[in-house]
Amino acid sequence: MKIFFEYLGLLHIEGIKNKSFIDVKENITAAELMTELQIRKEHQKFVSVFINDKEKSRNTVLNENDKVKLFLPTGGG
Amino acid sequence: MKKITYAQLTARNSSKLKSKLKKAVVGIAGCGGLGSNVAIALARIGICKLILVDFDVVDPTNLNRQQYFVEDIGKRKVDALLEKIKLINPFITLETHHIKLTKKNVQTIFKEVQIIVEAFDQVSEKAMLINAFGGKLFEEKYLVMASGLAGFSSSNSIKTKKLSKNIFVCGDNKTDFMEEGVMAPRVMIAAGHQTNKVVELIDKIF
């Protein structure tokens, strides 16, 4: 299935165009998506997940055409 | 001390805001470079109440970007910031917490606020604030975060971006303090973005 995918902050995901439709497995969770995208485990725990403009748990199952945004803030303040 | 009126303090404000600032309560999560600048800017325009939270004390290395003086070194940041704010705005109500914000206490400490300003240093703390309640904290409140304010690259790369209905992030989303250092100019730009988003939200909420 396809989802619309965007990433922000410190995330650098090789081979995926930011703000584009990507193919993912049926019934995949946001957490599984992070692993599929090879986001490092030590980063995953600080990544926030937004689905269709709402902050969601990483265990949320994704649906066709969901707008999925992953955000890893940078440090400093 | 010389006396002023609230009307004098707010005389140059946008007339659209009028009494709205008198109703707003804003939480400041971290009183470092971002938090001290945001708190002082909000105090200057006559906000009703701020809840200041920080576990740290003022250190000499803070002075390159934070609103503290040499005489403040060693003081709790929340206490030093309270002193500064009272010199600017005697009408404000300030509540201070010298404590580390955690997912266990954040809901209680910020129960009263309509808007939370995320002004932490550490990525883990920034993530904690968003993720604390699986988004439930921000069903009714707004969160204005910062991400990417290090170094001295273009000022114009700092933007305010909407992450969700109730969460905004200000910064370039790239630069990190561990690699590029952190200094007053870009910290103050990001803090200015955060403060202005807070004002926009106050106008929208009330």
Interface residues (C-beta under 8 A of the other chain):
Chain A: L8 G9 L10 K45 F46 V47 S48 F50 D53 K54 E55 K56 S57 K69 F71 L72 P73 T74 G75 G76 G77
Chain B: G30 G32 G33 L34 G35 A119 F120 D121 Q122 V123 S124 K126 A127 I130 N131 G134 G135 F138 M145 A146 S147 G148 L149 A150 K161 L163 S164 K165 I167 V169 G171 N173 K174 T175 D176 F177 M178 V182 V187
